[in-house]
């Protein structure tokens, strides 16, 4: 039988795919009682993943579907490039850093070609490939199981490989950044690996374009405000900017090119 976490994650997927899911149908699908499903839906609604409606659940429009790596590259590509350049300026000679997998962190890697004496650990296959042409950067790979749609490694092997390391900075690319749900991603295993990355790094830096605000995925990496620096663009909502600054988070705003 699936764990509660696995079942709830699949319930969100079913609701998003079908547009609506009845309690009785979900109970039959997962071979649990209607009481259990109602408890699941209550949890999911409380955390903003679904909306309950007359004995059923419908999607919460704030929850985002996962895109493939190729779709992500096309989305907001110009802004991601600018964010990558700005974030790369936070990396200095002699730093040891983690670059999370993702299209925005790949742009950070693209801006490190002239850096010297820098060590980069990554779980992103395309991030590592980007750094292959950076002679002054030592590249470490996390290992683990490859998620082909995201070109990222995760899982117990990846976590075991990281536990004995310590880094100066971790740069997180995110799928969603929400006031209530925090910093989230679609993959449970990647969220677990990201949490470990934060634990073994002195400084946590999130890099996210403004389209990520108000969006949420299923698995939390970090609570809202529990980061040191955010690199984003000028379209960050005012309530997010005020909330982060109140929590003493440094916000670096990159102006879009016109």
Steps between C-alpha positions, in 0.01 A plus 500: 500500500620849418606735777281803581754729331504291180120472496449873547749579226312269262166651604630843393609352166160336447311819582720710271474251212125432524388843617286350777513190717223361723575369849345158423703460181824590676423260786450219249809592299730501803320220688444708813191626681308815413597634842869467407445677167312785670791535741741509203291763322479709818880492527545583131250785511657644815837505324357651182528205261129436428160656569222287651161527338183296575657164580777543246825686437588738219838648408634808671601730217810602695650152479727460200551201273854376450661596170772305324851645500456601135176685574662676797791619283260680268303660783625849597843421355620861484419573864661173614820597321509834685429330832777251433749778432399685819517187714842408360637828639438357849760227433858599578851363462546199728127436559349155529139505378207280413298569186162330514369353176288724279498743212573807713794338679627391159516871414711555813736229377521669159629815674783321682719424200769750599500419872810354666540272801130428550347164593144427382291205609185441296224245454418645158633314199468803270658724767803270510520496120491881495793509743704249298640797304593698815869417558524675838197322649528157663173316441357238736188295422259383768425163343163334557211411271450714189159660446517518122225759456691738730860386432551489877636239741338426836425217740681329787826461307509873428433585866760250628758660271435849639488437874874520557542830311472861617454795263507878517184558297211314340305647208145369475283520191135464600171388342284701739546777757192558711430699819327201664654197334857634489755392239378185327578254224316218323724208598498360853852362456636827363340692787672268748834547323451879488432510874827315560683744269376785720609324818860456382538855363585816691281720280175418320431701184177459302490610137150538357330712236183681605268249327580254783340715771156389614560156346546177693593139437448198723826483695649769721872575493509803729254715692430846365772732626733221613769598249783751506476656153241508222597596145195595295364755252319828550152346467516340846166577674521772765367278779770241429772764493380656826463161669849387402662824610314481831659157547844651431539325164723691258309548173703568187275637225612473139348743252366345181647610171262697277 
